Amino acid sequence: MPLVKCPICSGNVSSIAHACPHCGEPNTSGQAQSLRVVVRDIDLPFLSMVSLMVRWTIAAIPALIILVILAAVASVILGGVFSGRSI
């Protein structure tokens, strides 16, 4: 990967890096620009946005259930370890 000079701090930056690791200046070399994604505005009607957020919330419920189960199992195991009893 070729290196380019940062216009702000003159540090060496990979041509595919999105920003200079030294000063944070965005890399404007051609290859980095082609890989860059910029979201400026999400244009959705209000009810569509509400619907999207409700669906995301419903989709997160199974993950929450799994995390609660894992926390319960971890607390049983750690409770047994720290109480001096074996399970």
N, C-alpha and C positions, 0 to 999 in steps of 0.2 A: 504494500500500500504506500503510495507516495505521500510525502509530507508537504504541507503548505504552511506559509507563515501567517500568523494571526495579524490582522491589520492594527489591532489595539496594543497587544503586549509583545508582539514579534516572536511569540513562542511557536514551537513546531506543533502542528495539528495534523492528524490523519485526514486524508482527503475525504474519507467517508464519515468522519465524526460530525455530529450535529452542532456541536459547540466547542469552543476552546476549553480544554480542561483547566487552564490556568486562570482565565479571566471570565469565562462564560459567554464570550461574544459568539453569536451564531455564525456558523461556518457558511460562507457564501460560495464555496467552490461548486463546480457543476455537478459532480457526483452526489455531494451531500444534499444539494437542493432537490435532486430527483427523488431522494428517499424521504424527504421531509413531508410531514402531514400537518396541516394547520386547520383547526376547527375554529371558525370565527363566529358562526351563528347557527343555531338550530332553529329552524323555522317550522314549528308545529302549532297547529291550533290548540287552544287551551284544553279542550276535552280529550284530544289525542294524547297530550302530555300527561294528563291525569290517568288515562287508561294505561299508558306505558308504565307509569310509576306504580300503579296498583298491580299490574302483572309482575313487575320486578319484585314487589313485596311478597306476593304469593309464591313466586319462584324461590325466594330466600327461606321459606318456612322449612323445607326438608333439610337444608344446610343447618339451620338453627337446631332442629331436633337432633341431628347427628352430633353437633357440638355439645349439646346438653348431655347426651349419652356418654360421649367421650370424657366429659368433665366428671360425671358420676363414677365411671370406671376408674379414672385417675385418682379421685378422692378416696375410693375404697382401697385401692392398691397402696396409695401413700399413707392412708390412715393405718393400714396394717403394718406398714414398714416402720412408721414412727411410733407406733404403740408398743412395739416389741413382740407382737404376736405374729405368727405366720398364718397365711390364709389357706 
